[in-house]
Amino acid sequence: MTSIQFNNRLLGLQDKLLYFALSLTSNDEDAHDLLQETILKALTYRNQFVANTNFKAWVFTIMKNTFINNYRRNQKTRNTFDGSDDAFKHAFRKNFASETPEMVHSVTEMNKYIEQLGDEFRVPFRMHTDGYKYKEIAEKLDLPIGTVKSRIFFTRKKLQVMLRDREGSYAV
């Protein structure tokens, strides 16, 4: 297939591609963006089209895959937040509809106990609860990954003992 034939066939599918893009995005602007990106990719990867195969299916597959990749990318960026207190509180409220006074008190108490720990246990534990992976913590703190895992494990055990002791002192 020559370049002119390729371009003519691609332009001939433009209306059908726009309709398909509208069915995927449900938004006129997004559909036009998706159409433009699909045409650009089809032109860029023209040499990968195998002659005597279904041209229409090839182009529609490019559009579908582009839409899916963009959707996944948007979902990843939408699920991250800047870490500010307001963003954390918003996410917390969104995930837990009823924030009871007991829950707030428990979190405050837990934070007091965590702050009582030494840096060698508190820092890796805080990083872990903030969402860092073991490997990332190990790299940032320049520690072996096994040391990081054991410190987080022992921090959990220490917190369990502290909380058990606190409950026992109130139970008298």
N, C-alpha and C positions, 0 to 999 in steps of 0.2 A: 504494500500500500504506500503510495507516495504521500508526501507531506500535505499536499493540497487536498487529496482524498481524505486523509486523516482529519484535517481541519474542517472540511465540509461535513463529514459525518458527525464530528463533535458539535459543531454549530447546529446541525439538524436535531440533535438531542437536547438542546438547551432548554426548550419549553418543558419537556418531560422531566428533565433533571430539576428544574425549578419547582415543578409540582411535587416531586419526590422530596426535595429539600424542605418545602413547606410542610409536608406530612411529618417529617422528622423533627423539625424545630418548632413548629406552630408560631413562628414569628417571621414577619416579612424581611426585616433587616438581616436576621441570622440566616435565613434561607438564601438571600442574595450573597452573603459572605461565604456560605458553604458552597454555593454554586461556583463562585469565583475561585475558591481554593481548589475545588475539584477539577475545574478546567485547567488551572495552572499545573496541578499534579499530573493530569493526563498529558499535557503538552511536555512537561518535564520528563516524564517516564515513557514517552512515545516509543522509544526503542525496545521497551519491555513487552509491548503488545505483540502477540503472536498472530501472524497473518492467518486468515481463514478460520478464526475463532469468533466467538460472539462479542463483537465490539460493544454493544449496548450493555451487556452484562458486566464487561470489564470496567466500563466507566461508572456504572451504578455501584459496583463493588468499591471502587475508589471513594465514591461519595459516602457510602455507608460506613466504611472504615474510618474516613476522616471525621465523620460525625461522632462515631464511638470514641475515637481518640480524644477529640475535643471535649466531649462530655466527661470522660474520665479525668482529664486534666483539670477541668473546672471543678469537679467534685473534690479533688485533692486540695486545690487552693481554697475552696469554700470551707473545708473542714479544719483549716489552720487558722489560728488567730495570733494576735501580736503578744499575748502573754500579759497584758496590762490587767490590773485588778478588775476593771469594768468588764473586759472581755471574759475573764475567768468567771466572774459572778453571773454574767449573762449565760454563758455555757452551762454553768452549774444549775442555774434556775431552769434552764431549758431541759436539762436531763432529769432533774428531780423537782417535780411539780410542787411538793409541799416541803418547805424548809422549816422544820420544827425548831423551837428553841432548844430542845434537848440535843438535836443534831448539831446546831451551831455551837452549843456548849461542849459537846464531845470533840468536835474538830479543834476548838480552842484548847481544850485540855491536851489533846494529842500533840498539838504543836508545841505546847509547853514542855511536854516530855521529850519531844524530839530535840528541842533547843538545849536540854540538859545533857545531851550526849556529847561526847568528845568529837572533835572535827573529823577524826579518821573514820568514824561511823556515821556522823550526821551528814557530811557533805555527799558521800556516795548515795546515801539513802534519799536525800532530797533530790539529787539529780535523777535517781531512778523514778521517784514519784512524779517528777516533772516531765517524764516521758523519754529520758535518754535511754538508749540501749546499753547493755553491759559493755560492749566493745567501745562505744563512745565515751563512757565514763572512764574506762581503763586508759584510753588514749589521752583524755583531758587531764586525768590525775597522774598519769605516768605510772600506772600500777599494772601488775599482771591481772588478767581477766578473772582468774580464780580468786584472787584476793578481793576484788570488787564483789564478786558473788558471795563470798563468805562474809564480808562485812555487812552486806545488805541482809543476809540471812540472820546473822547475829544481832543486827539492829532490830529486826522484827521480833526475835526472841526476847530481847531486852525490853522492848515496848510491851510485849504481852505480860511479862513479869511485873512491870511498873503498873500497868492497868489492873492486873489481878490484885496487886498490893493495895491499890487505891480503892478498889471495890471492897476488899476485906476490911479496910479501915472504916468505911462507911457502914459496914454491915453489923458493927458492934451494937 
